[in-house]
Amino acid sequence: MPNHLAGQKSPYLLQHADNPVDWYPWGPEALAKAEREDKPIFLSVGYATCHWCHVMAHECFEDAEVAGLLNEHFVAIKVDREERPDIDDVYMTVCQALTGQGGWPLSVFLTPERRPFFAGTYFPKHPAMGRPGFLQVLSELARRWQSPERARMIQAAEEITRAITPRPQPGRLDEPTLRAAVSQLAQSFDQRYGGFGEAPKFPTPHQYYFLLRRYHHTGEAGLLAMVEKSLGAMRDGGIFDQVGYGFHRYSVDPKWLVPHFEKMLYDQALLTMAYLEAFQATGKARYARTAGQVLEYVLRDMRDPAGGFYSAEDADSQGGEGRFYVWTPAQVAEVLGPAPAKLFNEFYGITGAGNFEHGLSIPHRTGSLEDLARRQGRAQDEVAAELEQSRVRLLAARERRPRPLKDDKVLTAWNGLMIAALAMAHRVLGDPAYLEAAGRAAGFVLGRLTDDQGRLMRRWREGRVQGEGFLEDYAFMIWGLVELHQAGQDPAHLQSALELTEMVSELFGDPAAGGFFFTPVHGESLIIRAKDAHDGALPSSNSAMAYNLLRLARLTGRAELEEAAGRVLEAQGALVQRHPPGFALLLCALQLALAPGREIVLAGEGTDPVMAEMLAALRGRYAPDEVVLLRPGGREGELVGRLAPFSVAMDPPAQGALAYVCQGHACRRPVDSAAALAELLEAGS
């Protein structure tokens, strides 16, 4: 019989609806049951595409013996971390504090009052790999709860709760903070393979944003070299899907060869922006191509017909991790024929011995296209064309394999990031399809993922919306809307960004200590009200808000937005100083705050040929400290004037266009051609 998860919309919860464990979703019914029956809570947090969540489910939650213990002695609650990141964040902090590590599945035992007393991640049914068995854990905790030891467990839970309660840690951030972050990143940089630290290696694109900005301001070639080494190695490695495009979650080895095969929407968005910025900073076409390939995957496989974007694709299929993505030489030859297969296998490292489990091979680039063409005695363009034809044929063949699970829920926060990536791609590359896709997704979120007061909601799936938005939903959606405005210059997008920013202040603001709480003021009360500070796979939402506030302040001239950004920076100062690389996007905001910056106002109609030339002149530049505001005539111009009062006097001419370059609250005399604009920008850079 289905348990209490039946009828939920979360794909992760539905994966467990037929377990013999009597799972409940997080909510009043389960919490009341724990209090009424005086039982501890077993909280299990994961997500639909999590490999080790699947393993523990198979070993433990589908097992009658485990289910019997859980059902008798505990109230079992399942949480999808992607729908309830607030719950995940609180109890992951507990796990990291108690064990020194974290991850999913997250397994936490709580008192009926939701205070934690024991935590871990994956547990096998019986002891293995140095881990205690889950049966053993359940039996021992049940015994202690029913004995005089319960008093010590409750005391420990109260002490743990006090220990994780946030405390203000203000401090000053300045140029030395930026230099310290660069130094620490350089120390952890892998000179041989790129990336930072040891395996497992995560992409962390926000660290590349920061290094590119520092390179822009200092000209230190070593900073750009770290970015290029890393982005190149990731694109050539198995972490990139060489056949179907898109990035896998992370690499389990230092070479970026063997990935954890799940694909997350946020990785595609954040990495697309990293490659676009690298293209702007270097002019090297391979970075633009990679960004386009990632977006090709997203638009092909991850877009709902209504315009929103799905969350993830699983790592597992055909009974194992990565089976959808790996090949043998014989499989390639069966699709391509002997000669094209030989070329493809040589370039992408498909061998009889394999580089993965069971003699299977993960496609990866084994060398340069130039070297391959030289060995073949053929023109490079000819070899490239043959490899591309082979890739397309292999992709078509792969589509006939059983696909991994697609987590088709639409999350506001992750869609905000994808909107930003698509909008940036249009601004940098000029493809109108990217702007159209970004606009449709923004319309989807603002039309279907808001309540009757215009506040953001968390998740949409199969027509059902659930959960109030968290800070990251607002922060990343504002990011997307600002990028969408910069790409298409529709003032309605700027207006929406400002309206959401006002809501952030009302719903999440901390007037006493500065910065923003992760949950809204009227939201569910957890054991603590936390602030999202450190970057993880996603950049911190407080960091994103600081960055948003500064860009909006430059676009509108509103000093109070810049002051609010300063309070976010100061609120986390002492925390940042301990380990600056863990706050990469906040450091991008700090760099923007310290830089003089420039506001470029283009007065004229968007359809005017001179305006088109001016916009084209701005397209290819890497200028992270600049914002652009189009000031047309008519009603749109009136709206721009209300949103950005400093632009009111910059009336568009009857013909052509005028460009005003402003810096430090002062504007230069306007120029009336793209050439003059380019000269003015070059002189001031």
C-alpha positions, 0 to 999 in steps of 0.5 A: 500500500502507498504511504503518506507520500502518495499524492505528492508532486515531488518526483523524489517523494514519489520515488518513495511512495511505495516503500514499506517505510511509512513515510510522511512529507514534512508538515503538521501531520507528521510533526503532530504524530511525533509529539502525540506518540512521543517518538523521535523523528527520522528525517531523510533529505535527498533529491530525485537524481541523487545516486547514493539516495537511490542506493540507500533507498534500495538497501534500506527503505525498500527493506521490510526489516528496516521498515519495521524498526522505523515504523515502530520506533520513529516517525519517518519524514522525507524531504526533497531538498530542492523543494525545501532548501530551508530544511536541508540547510538547517539540518545539513549544518547540523550534520557538518558540525557533528561529523565534519562532512555532509552530502545526500542522502542526509539522515538526521534524527530529531526530538519531537520538537525537531531538535537534532541529536544524531546525524549522518549521510548514507548508511548501508543496511549492515556495517560496510565501508567503515560505516555503521549499519542502519539497522544498528543505528536504528536499534541503538537510538530506539533503545536509548530513547526508551531508557534514562539516556533520553535526558542526555539525548535531549540535552545534546539536541538543545546544545546542538541547536544553540551551536548552529544558531547564527550570530552576527559577524560583521566586518570590513571588506576591502581591496586586501580581501580581494587579494587574499582570495586570489592568493588562496585560490592560487594555492589550491589551484591544480596546475596540471589539470585545472580546478581547485583542490583535490578530487572530487572536483566541482566546477564552481563557476562563480570562482571563475567569475571572480578571477576574470574580474580580478584579471580585468582590473589588475591585468595579472595574466596568471589569473586568466591562465587559471580560468582558461586551464580549468574551462579548457580541461572541463570542456575536454573531459568526461565531465562534459557530455561529448555526444549530447552536450551539457555538463555533469555534476562533478568529477570523481577524479582530478582529471575531470575524466570520470563524472558523477553523471547527473546533470543539474540545470543550475550547473548548465546556467552557471557554467554557460555564463563562465564560458561566455565571460571567458569568450568576452575576456579572451575573444577565443571562439572555443568558449563561445562554442561551448556556451552554445553547446550547453544551451543546445542541450538545455533547449533540446532536453530540459525545456517544458513546452510552456517555457520553463526549465526542468531541474535535472537528469539522473545519473543512473539508468539501465541498472547502473550509473552513467550507462546512458553515456558510455560506449565500447568500440564495438557500439561506436562501430555498429553505429558509424561503420569501421573507418569513422568509428576508428577516427571517433574512438581515437579522438574521444578515447573509446578503447577496448580496456575502457576507462570506466566500469566493466570495460566501458569508455567515457568519451573525452578528448585525448588531444587536440584536433590539430594533432589528430588531423596531422596524424591523419594527413588530412585538413583540420576542417575535414576531420572536424566535419567528420567528427561532428557528423559522427557525434550527431549519429551517435546522439541519435543512436543514444536516444534509443537507449533507456533514458535516465529519469528527468526531474521535471519540476520547475524551480523558480531559483534555477530558472532565474539562473537559466534566464540569466544565462540565456539573456547573457548569451543573446547579449554576447553572441547575438542569437535572438533565439536565446532572448526569446527563450529567456523571455518565455521562461521569465513570463512562465515564472512571473505568470505561473509561479507567483501568488495573488500578491506577486510574491514568488512561489518555489515549484511548479510541476504538472500544473501545480504550484507549491511552497513560498519562495525563498531568498534564492528564488528572489535573488536568482530571479532578479539576477535573471531579470537584470540580465534580461533587461541588459540583453533586450532593454525592455524596461518591464524587466527592470521594473519587475526586478525592482519590484522583487527587490522591494519584496526581498527587503520586506520579506527577508531583510534583517534591519538589525544586523544587515543582510537577508534571511533565507526564509520569509518573515511569515514563513514556517518557523524552523529551529533557527532562521538562517542566512545563506552565506557561503557559496556551495554548488550554487552561489550564496543568495545573500551574495547574489542580492549584493550583486543585484543591488549594486547593478540595480543602483547603477542602472537607476541611480538610486543610492539606497540600493547601493547602501543596502548592498553595502550592508550585505557586504558588511554583515558578512565581513568577519565570516568572509575574512576567514576563507574568502574563496568560499564567497566568490560571488560576494567578492564579485559584488565587492569588486563592483562596489570598489570599482568606479563603474560606468553607466551607459545611457543610449537615447534613441529608438531601439530600431534606429540603425545608429542605435543598432550599431551602438548596441553591437559595439557594446556586445563583444566587450568584457566590461563587468563594471558597466551597465547599459540603459536604453532611453527611447521615446514614448511610453517606454521612455516615460517608464525608463524615466520613472525607474531611472530618474537620472536619465530623464533629461537624456531625451532621444533625438528625432533621428539617430541616437545619443550615447551618454557615458557616466561615471562617478555620478557625472556624465560625459557629453553625448556622442552620436555614433558607434565609433565615437562611443567605442573611442570614448569607452576605450579612452576611459578604460 
